[in-house]
Amino acid sequence: MSRNRRLILSSTSRVWDLLSDGHRYGEWVSGTRQIIAADPHWPEVGARLQVRVGVGPLVLDDTCVVRICEPERRLELEAKADPFGAARIAMNLIPWGENTLFVLEWHPLRGPGTRMHGLPVDYIVSIRNGMMLTKLARIAVREQYGSADGSRPGTRSR
């Protein structure tokens, strides 16, 4: 399992707004080439998001199905990418003052990923997921505070 954490300098409602718009996943989910379709009732349980993902010349279609949805708190997806199997993606939003502590977990459920599961694969997934959280944080902060670098107005970025 891979676990990433990120303090996002934005409210949980702003972060949830991004998660609850399936058409925006391509803005922050690393490797997304195209959102093919998003169910209109996304992110209700059972809703599907169809995406085209890829790295270099390797491209495949992926379907994410919502398994658990607790608005502004928790969203769990099952990502299916045949022939590679499926993975559980759990996103927890924890209010942290005026900010959001975002915890992202990835765990293979079926397919070759379950056999390759361990330090090398988890490390690569952790790097990818860290990049995703950085993108998500920048978008959330920009939309809430109008700053592209992730700092609040009147503060210095580190």
C-alpha positions in Angstrom: 0.0 0.0 0.0 1.1 3.5 -0.7 0.1 6.4 1.5 0.6 10.1 0.9 -0.4 13.0 3.1 -0.6 16.7 2.1 -1.7 19.8 4.0 -3.7 21.8 1.5 -4.0 25.5 2.4 -7.6 25.5 1.4 -11.0 24.5 3.0 -12.3 21.0 2.8 -15.3 22.3 0.9 -13.0 23.7 -1.8 -11.0 20.5 -2.0 -14.3 18.5 -2.1 -15.6 20.7 -5.0 -12.6 19.5 -7.0 -13.1 15.8 -6.1 -16.8 16.0 -6.9 -16.3 17.3 -10.5 -15.3 14.2 -12.5 -14.5 16.3 -15.5 -11.7 18.0 -13.6 -9.7 14.9 -12.7 -7.5 15.3 -15.7 -6.2 18.6 -14.2 -4.7 16.9 -11.2 -4.5 13.1 -11.7 -1.1 12.3 -13.1 -1.1 10.2 -16.3 -4.6 11.2 -17.3 -4.7 11.9 -21.0 -8.5 12.4 -21.4 -11.7 12.2 -19.4 -13.9 10.0 -21.7 -17.1 10.1 -19.6 -18.2 11.1 -16.1 -21.6 9.9 -14.8 -23.8 13.0 -14.1 -24.3 11.8 -10.5 -20.5 11.7 -9.7 -19.4 11.1 -7.0 -22.4 9.1 -5.6 -21.7 5.5 -4.8 -21.8 3.5 -8.0 -21.0 6.4 -10.3 -18.3 5.8 -13.0 -15.6 7.9 -14.4 -14.0 6.7 -17.6 -10.5 8.0 -18.4 -7.7 7.4 -20.8 -4.4 7.1 -19.0 -0.9 6.7 -20.3 2.8 7.1 -19.9 4.8 7.5 -23.1 3.4 5.2 -25.8 1.5 3.0 -23.3 -2.1 4.1 -23.3 -5.2 2.4 -21.8 -8.7 3.1 -20.7 -9.5 3.0 -17.0 -12.8 3.0 -15.2 -13.1 4.4 -11.7 -16.1 3.4 -9.7 -17.2 5.2 -6.5 -17.4 2.6 -3.7 -17.7 5.0 -0.7 -18.7 8.6 -0.6 -19.0 10.8 2.5 -19.2 14.3 1.1 -16.4 16.6 2.3 -14.8 13.8 4.3 -14.1 10.6 2.3 -14.1 9.3 -1.2 -13.0 5.7 -2.1 -12.7 4.6 -5.7 -12.0 1.3 -7.4 -9.8 2.0 -10.4 -10.0 -0.8 -13.1 -7.4 -0.9 -15.8 -7.4 -4.2 -17.7 -5.1 -6.1 -18.1 -3.4 -4.7 -15.0 -6.2 -5.4 -12.6 -7.8 -3.0 -10.1 -6.7 -0.8 -7.2 -8.4 0.9 -4.2 -7.9 4.6 -4.0 -9.0 6.1 -0.7 -9.1 9.9 -0.2 -9.7 11.3 3.2 -10.2 15.0 3.9 -9.5 16.0 7.5 -10.3 19.6 8.5 -7.1 21.1 9.9 -8.0 24.6 11.1 -9.0 26.4 8.0 -7.1 24.0 5.9 -7.4 20.4 4.8 -5.1 17.4 5.6 -5.5 15.2 2.6 -4.6 11.5 3.0 -4.4 9.4 -0.1 -4.0 5.6 0.0 -3.5 3.3 -2.9 -3.8 -0.5 -2.6 -3.9 -3.1 -5.4 -7.0 -5.3 -5.3 -6.7 -7.7 -8.3 -4.3 -8.5 -11.1 -0.6 -8.4 -11.4 -0.3 -5.5 -9.0 -1.1 -7.7 -6.1 1.9 -9.9 -6.9 4.2 -7.0 -7.6 3.0 -5.2 -4.5 5.8 -4.1 -2.2 8.6 -1.6 -1.8 9.5 -0.8 -5.5 5.9 -0.5 -6.8 4.7 1.3 -3.7 7.6 3.8 -4.0 6.8 4.6 -7.6 3.1 4.9 -6.8 3.9 7.1 -3.9 5.9 9.5 -6.1 3.1 9.7 -8.6 0.5 10.3 -5.9 2.7 13.0 -4.3 2.8 14.8 -7.6 -1.0 14.5 -7.9 -1.5 16.0 -4.4 0.8 18.9 -5.3 -1.3 19.6 -8.4 -4.6 19.3 -6.4 -3.3 21.6 -3.7 -2.2 24.3 -6.2 -5.6 24.2 -7.9 -7.5 24.4 -4.6 -5.4 27.3 -3.3 -5.6 29.2 -6.6 -9.3 28.9 -6.7 -9.9 29.8 -3.1 -7.3 32.5 -2.7 -6.3 33.5 -6.2 -2.6 32.5 -5.8 -1.0 30.2 -8.3 2.1 29.3 -6.2 0.1 27.8 -3.3 0.7 30.7 -0.9 -2.0 32.8 0.6 -2.2 36.4 -0.4 0.1 38.4 1.9 2.4 35.4 2.7 5.6 34.3 1.3 5.9 31.0 -0.5 8.7 28.7 0.8 
